[in-house]
Amino acid sequence: MKTNMLGTLLLLAALAGCSREEEAMGPAQRAGKALDDAGAKVTHQVDKELAKADRAAEEAREKIKDATKDARNGLEKATEKVGEKVEDAGEKIQDVAD
């Protein structure tokens, strides 16, 4: 019987503690709410920072694409110039040999 009465009292205490009004909250409830609020703030801040990092990573990827394209174009131009120089040298060698 004592167990049932104790269980009933604990249940009533728990139900009484479920009030959402700040004034009705006990110290443990206020501490829990403060922890919940702090956790929500941290989560929000982390989400914002992750979004920033994602944007920065996307910008970096785009810059890498552009730099790669520019390097490829530069390499193609350099290859053409080397080819022209080799042709010129070949012609000069033939002119000297003739």
Contacts in CASP RR format, 6 or more apart in sequence:
PFRMAT RR
TARGET T0000
AUTHOR 0000-0000-0000
METHOD contacts of the structure
MODEL  1
MKTNMLGTLLLLAALAGCSREEEAMGPAQRAGKALDDAGAKVTHQVDKEL
AKADRAAEEAREKIKDATKDARNGLEKATEKVGEKVEDAGEKIQDVAD
17 24 0 8 1.000
17 25 0 8 1.000
17 26 0 8 1.000
17 29 0 8 1.000
19 25 0 8 1.000
22 30 0 8 1.000
25 33 0 8 1.000
END
